[in-house]
Amino acid sequence: MADEQQDPGWRAAVSTPLDVEPFHPLSSAVALEIAAASLCGAERDHNTDHYLAFRIGRLQETVVTSLAAADLPPRFAEYAYALFVADGLGTDAGASRASRVALSALAYLSIRHGKWNVRVDPDSVVSIAAQGDFFFRAVNDAVVRASGENPHLIDLAASITALYIAENDLFFTHLGHSRAYLFRGGMLMQLTADHTLSRRRRATAGPSGIQGARPDRAHVVTDAVGGRRSAPTPDIEHVTLMPGDRLLLCTNGLTDVVSDGRIGDVLALHRRPQEECQRLIDLARAAGHPDDVTVMLADYRLRREN
């Protein structure tokens, strides 16, 4: 046995590093640079908008082992991102409470019920859409409950727009008149459709019902979270992202006073998201911005190009 152990061939056989194929899923390469800004409306006493972005993920990190470092993968992490803007409907402090309740509920729901699909396949597409529908219904319930907690908080409701980014898949949904845009190759594309009475009338012939609708300055919002016990069903759509895409979420305080063309001009400059957000806020301020203005901008990129 001693002679066998001195055999160089034996030593080479047992000491050769393991041949393990590296694993680099797209979910470990995706990164978003995110910024946001909000401005109270010139004709308001309270800013009724709120925004939220968080990152969710999975992690594997070796803590202690008898294996050599060469036999183990390095620290591995993969992420997905969730982005939200919410606009409380109305002009009083209760409207701010509505958007605050909605986004807080989403943050806690993600922890309590989130399956955190950071890789997307045909099965997880269905799961992500179902989970988004469940979350919006649960948020509606949370806002309705908040309406009954105090006589000063009656009939709370909020417009809410949500994005979920996993790998190169973007899922978007909303209720109300806040918006999501995709900027790619010089083109600004509106992803969401406004849930307002004026848009419904343009899309249908004849009069449109307004049961459950909520006035919000120049708009009558037909679908929102809160305001009624029966939760509306949000549309959940899905598109494929490309490196260099820019994602914009905003409340109607921006789009009521700044045109899509002007917004596209700002995003075309491709400066850092924080600077672009401030530029959009400044344009709304210069236009008078009677309503609250909230913008969130995210640049989609890959940390490692395959």
N, C-alpha and C positions, 0 to 999 in steps of 0.2 A: 504493500500500500504506500509506503514511504517513497519507493521508486516511482510509482504512478503519479504521485503528487508533484514530483520534480519534473515531470514531462511537460515541456513548454506547450505542446498541443492541448493538453488537458487544461492548463492554466488559461490559454486563450479561449477555450470553449466556455469555461465557466465565467470568465470576466468580461466577455463581449457584451456591450450594452444591448438592451432589448430593442428589437426592431418594431416600433409601434408607429402606425400611421398617424400623423398629426390630425387633430379634429378642429376645424375652424368654421363653425356654423355662422351664417350671416348675422344671427342674433348677437354674437359676441363682437361684431364689427360696427354695428349701428351706433351712431352718436347724434344727439341733437344739441345745438346751441340755442338756448331759449332765453328770451327777455320779455318783459311786460311793463306796461305803464297804464295809469288811470288818472282821470281828471274829472273833478266835480263839475257838473254843468253850470254855465253862467247864470241860469235862471233857477237853480236848485239850492236848497239848504243842506241836502244830504246827498252824498254819492251812493247811489243804489246798486252800483256794479261791484262785482268781485271777480277775481281770477285765481286759478290754481293750476299748477303743473307738478306732476311727480313722476318718479322713475321707479319701476318695479323690476325685480330680477331674480335670478338664481345664481348661487355662488358655490364653488367647490374650492377649498383651500386646505392643504395638508397641514395638520397641527403637529402630529408626532408619528414617526414611522421608523422601521428598521431598514427600509429600502433606501438605495442610493438616490440622490436627486435626479440622476439621469434616467431612472426607471419610472419616474412619476411625471405627470403633466404639471406645468406651472399653474399658478393660481388662475382659475377660470371663472369668468363672470359673463353673464348675458342679460340684456335688459330690454324692456319695452317702456314706452312713455305714454302718459295720459295727460291731456291738456284740456282745460275748461275755461269758458267765460260765462258769467251769469249776470243778468240784468233784472233787478227787481222791478216789477211793474207797478207804476204809480209814482208819486212824488214825495211821499212822506218817509219817515224813518222806518216804518214797517216794510216798505219795499226793499230797503237795504237788509232788513232782517231776513226776508224771503230768499234773496240770493246767497246770503251767508249760510242759512240753514241748508240750502240745496248743495252747495259745494262741500260743506262740512260732512253732510250725510254721504256724499260720494267718496270722500277720503276714508271714512270709517267702513263703508261697505266694501271697498277694495280689500281691506285687511280681513274683514270677517268672512267674506264670501268669494273673494277673487280667486280664480283658478290660475291667473297669471300666465296666460299663454304667450310666451315670448318667441316661440317658433310656430309658424303658420303652415298648416296643411289643410286638405279638404275637410277633415273632421273638425279641426280647431276653428275654421272659419264659421261653421255653424254654431259652435260653442260660444265664440266671441260675440256673435250677433245676439244669441239668446241671453247671454249675460248682460249685454248692453240694454236690452229691453227690460230685463229684471231690475237692473240698477235704476233706470228712469222711473219705473213704477214705484220702486221703494223710495226714491227721492220725492216723488209726488206725494206719497203717504206721509213722509217726514214734514213736508211743507204744510200739508193739510192739518197735521197734528199741531204744528206750531201756531196755526191760525186759531186753535181753540184754547191755547194756554193763557191768553190774556185778552180782555175785551178791547184793548187797543190794537190787537193784531188780528183783525178780521179779514178773511178772504185774501190771504197772502198768495202771491203768484210770482213766478219768475220765468224769463226767457233764458234758455241754457243751450250752449253749443259745446260739443265734446269731440275730441279726436283721440284715437288710440293708434299708436304706431308700434308695430312688431315686425322685425326684419324689414322687408321693403313693402309691407302692406300697411295701408292707411284705412282705418275704419272711421267713419264720421256720422254723427247723428245730432239732431237738435230739435228743440221745440221753441217756437217764438220767432223773434225778429233779429236776434244776433246772427252773425254769419261766420262761415269758414271759407277761406280762399286757398287755392294752390297757384303759386307763381312758378312758371317753368318756361325757359327759353324766351323770355320777354313777354309771355302771355299771362295775364291774370284771369284765372278761372274761378267763378263762384261755385262752390261745392254744394252749399245748402240752398234751400228755397224758403223764402220768408213765409211764415205762417201769419199772415195779416189779412184783414177783410178786403183791402184794396186788391191784393194779389189774387185772392179767391174769386173776386168779381171779374177780374180780367180773364181768369182761366175758365170760367163757366158762363153759360148764357143765362140770363134772367137773374132774379134776386137771390142773394145768399143769406142763409140763416146765421145769426150771431149768438146762438145759445152758448153760454159759457165763455164768450169772448170778453177780453179785458181791454179797456182804453189805456193807452200809454202815450201821452202827448199827441203827436200827429198820426199815430197808428192805432188801429183796433186789432189786438193780437187774438187770433182764433185758437191757438194751441199753446199751452204753457204747462209748467209743473206747478201744482197747487191751483187754487181757485175753484176746484170742484173735486169731489171724491172719486169719480170715475177717471182713472188716469188715461190720457190720450196715448195712442200708440205711436212712438216715433219711428220714422224711416231710418234704417241703418244701411249705409252704403259703403262700398269698398273699392279702392283704387290702388294701383301699384306705383310706388315712389321710385325716383331716380336720384342718385347723388347730385347735389346742387339745387334740389327743389327747396322752395321756401313755403312755409305754411303760416297763414295769418288767421287768427281769430279776432273778432272785434264785435263790439256792441253797436247798435244802430246810431248811437251818438256820433260815431265817426262817419258812417255811410250816409247819414242824412245830410251832411254838410260837405263831405269830400267825395268827389266822383271816383268811380273805379279807375278811370284813366289816370287821375292824379295819384292814386294809391299805387298803381302799377309803375308810374314814373319813379316814385320813391324806392320801391323794392328793386327796380332795375339797377340801382347804383351799387347794390350788394355790399353795403357797409355792415358793420357789426349789428346784430339784432337790437341791442340796447339803443344804439344811435338811430336806427330806423324807427323804432317805437317812439322815441322822443320827437322825431321829425313829423310823424303822423299826428301826434298829440299837438304839436305846434301848428300844423295846418288846420286842425279842428278849432283850436283856440282863435286863430286868425279869422276863421269863418263865423265866429260868434258862438258856436257849440252850445245851444240852449240846453241840450241833454248831456248826461254824463258820457264820457268817452273812455273806453277801455280797449287796449290793443295788446295782443300777444303774438310774437313772431318767433318761429323756430326754423333753423336751418338744418336740413337733413344731409348727413354725410356718413361716410364709412371711415372708421379709424384705420382700416387696412384694406386697400383695394385688392381684390382677388385677381 
